[in-house]
């Protein structure tokens, strides 16, 4: 059985119960390890010579995006909060693809930090061809009354404000033909009874995507979103109780969680010339639908 089939077998059986204390979590502590890219994924130069900026790129979906972009020929700038070991592993994997990778640590919900991040990308590579806003956090609550103002604000700063800050600062360095891709969620469309503020942020991201697409269409810049369902990333054991983690993804039509490797190709499609007539759209990668954990 090849590695890809083995990951599918593990998913069908569910994940072992596990938790992590701090968000957004560390990929190095997960078991089994998420699949970031299939061994048999063959790049064809779809993004050759381009510069891609990926927030939340140290692990999970972000790492998978960075690796797929690299295999398609793009240099990559990875933004992350503070998970340096995971980020360094991402850089190692990206550079093995024969491209360059720069790292930046910091809270992009702070506009000054977001400015430093964009400055690093531009000073290192001279321009930005692809921007992926992907940073995220979530904090489940048992009841709406349990929502804490500090947690709500933090979630919005990471999931919405960082997208607004980085995009507005990056746009002056993006030319005709550039692409912006935002990570939203199935919860934007269907909600989630324990992720109230997170779902609200993802609804905001989806609306931001539609609005931004209209605002920059005349510049020749496309803006789209990808809405993942339950994907096996560090955010999951860092968010839910162990028994919920063990059942994660079982309510999809496919009865399993997805792998980051199954989401990232959607970003490649939207970033590449294959998607030149697509803007203001959302691609749902959710195993056929999902409600709850």
N, C-alpha and C positions, 0 to 999 in steps of 0.2 A: 504494500500500500504506500503511495507517495505521500509527501508531507501534507499536501493540500487535502487529500482524502482523509488523512488522519485528523486534521483540524475539524473537518466536517463530522467525523465520528465522535470526537470529543464534544462538539456542540450538541449533537443529537442527544448525548447523555447528560447534558447540563454542565454547569460549572461546580467545582467543589465549594462548599461554604467557606467564605473568607471575608475579611473586612480590612480596611485601612483607616488610620485615624485622621489624616489630613487630606484636604482637597488641594489640587485636582488628582492626587494619587500618584503612585510610582509604578511604572510598568515593570520594572525589575523585580517587584515583589509579587507579581501576579502568577497564578498557576491555574490552568496552563497559560503560557505566554500567548498573547494575541498574535495573530498572523498579520504582519504589516504589508507584506507583498508576497505573492505566489512565486515559487522558484521558477515556474514555467511562464511567468509574465514576460513577454518579449517587447521591449521598447522598439519604436520605429522612427525615432527622431521627431515626434510630433511637436515637441517643445524645444527643439535644438536652438541654442543661442539665446534663449530667453532667460529673464530673471524673474524668479517667483519669490514672493514674500508670504510666509505662512505663520499665522499666530497660533499659539497653542500647539506648536509643532514638535514638542519634545517626545510625545507619546501618543498612543491611541490613534484616532483618526488623523490627527495632525501629522504624526510620524509617517503614517501610510501615505498621505498626500505628498509629503516631502520626498519619500522614496520613489513613488510613481513618477513624479515630476522629474526627479533626477534620472531615472531610467529612460525617460523620454528626452533627456538632453538639457534640461534647465539647470542653471545655477540657482541655489536656494538660500534664502535668509530665514532662519527659524527664530521666532519669538517665543519665550516661555516665561513662567513666573519665577520659579526658584529650584526646579527639579534638574539640577546641573548634571548629575550622572546620566539620567535619561537623555538629556539634550546632547551630551557628548556622544552617547551611543548613536543617536540619530545622525549626528554629523559624521561619525565614522562610517555608518552605512551609506549615507549620501555620497561621501567622497569615494567610496569603493566603486560607485557608478561612473567615476571619471569626470565628475563635475566639482564645482566649488561650493562650499557651504559656510555661512557665517552665522554665529549665534548671538542672541541678545536676551538678557534676563531683566525682567522688570514688570511692574504692574501697568499694563497698557490702558487701564481705566483712568490713569492719571494723564492728562493731556501733555504735560511736560515730558513724561517718560515715553509716551507715544511719539513725540517729536524726536527724541533721541533715537528711537528705534528706526523711524523712517530715515533719519539722517545717516545712520549706520548703513542701511541698505543702499542709499544713493551714493555715499562716499566710497563704498566698497565696489559696487557694480555699475554705478552711473545712471541707472534708470530702474523703473519697475514696470514689468510687462504683465505680471499676474499678481493679484492680491487675493489671498484667501484669509478671510476673517473667520477664525475657528476657535478662539479661546472661549472657555466656558466653565461654569461651575453650577452646582445644584444642591439644594438643601431640603430634603423631604420633611414634611410636618404631618403629624397625625390628624390635626384639625386646623381649619383656617385661623382659629383663635391663637394658634401656636406661632404664627408668623411674627418674627421679630423685626423691628424697623432696621436694625443694623444689618441683618442678614438680607433683607429685601434690597437695601441700597447696595450692598456688596455684590449681590447677584446681578443687579442691573448695571453696575459699573463694569463688571467683567463681560457680561453677555451682550450689552447694548452700547454702553458708552465707549468701550474700547473700539468697537466696530466703527462708530461715528468718528472718533478721534483719528484713528489710523487711516481711514478712508479719506477724510478731508485733507490730511497732511500728505498722503501719497498721491492724490490726483494730479497735482502740478507736475509730477514726475512720470505720468502715464500718458502715452501718446495714442493716436488712432490705432486700433487693432488690439488694444489692451483689454484685459478681462478681470472683472472682480467677481468673486464667488463667496457668498456668505453661508455659513453653516447654521441652518435653522433646525427643526426637529419635527417629528411626527406629532409631538405635543402641541405644536402651533396650530395644527388642524383639528386635533381630537381632544386636547386637554389632558390633564392628569390629576387625579384627586389629591395626591400628596405632594405634587410639584407645582404649586399654584403660581409662585412668583417666577420660577423657571419657565413654565409654559407661557406666561405673559411676556417674558423677555423674548422668547422665540417667535411669538406672534409679532412682536415689534420688529424683529429682524426680518421677518417675511415681508411686512409692509415697507420697511426701509428698502428692501431689495427692489420691490416694484417701483417705489418712488425714485430711487437713485437711477434705475434703468431709464426712466423718462428724462431725468435731469441731465444725463451725460450721453444720450443717444446721438445727439448732433456732433459730439466729439469723436464718434466712432468707437466708443468704449462700451462693451457689453457687461451687463450685471445680472447674475443669476444666483440661485441658491440650491443647496442640497439639503434635504430633510431626512436624516437618518432615523431609523427606528432603534430597537435595542441592539446596540453594538458592544462587543466585549472590549472595554477600555478601562483604564485605571479609575475613571470617574465612578464606575459602578461599585466596586468594593469600597470606595471612599465615600459613597453616598448611602448605601442601603445596609440593612442588617444581614447577617450571614445566611439566614434561611431564605431571604428575598433574593440574594445573589444566586443561590443554588437554583432558584426557579426562573431566573432572569431570561426573558425571551420566549417562555413556553406558551404565551398567549398569542403569538403570531401564527399565521396560517402554516408557516414552516416549522413551528414548534421548537424553535431554537433561537439563540442569539446569533447575530451576524458577526463577521470578522471585519476589522478595518480594511483588509484587503478586498472586501466585497463592496466597500463604499468608495474608496479612492478613485477607481476608474471613472466614476461619474464626474469627478473634478477634472480629470484629464480631458474628458470629452468636452466639457464646458470651456476649458482653458485653451483648447487647441483649435485649429482651423476647421475641425469637424463640426464645431458649434457656431460657425460664423453667422447663422441666421437665427440664433436663439438669444433672446434677451428678455428680462423681466419674468423669468420662468423658475419653477422649482421642480427638481427631480427628487422623487420620494424613493428611498432605498430602505424598506422597512419590513421585509419578509412577508409582505402581503397584508400588513395592517397590525396595529398594536394598541392596546389600552392597558395601562398599569404596568407593573414590573414583570 
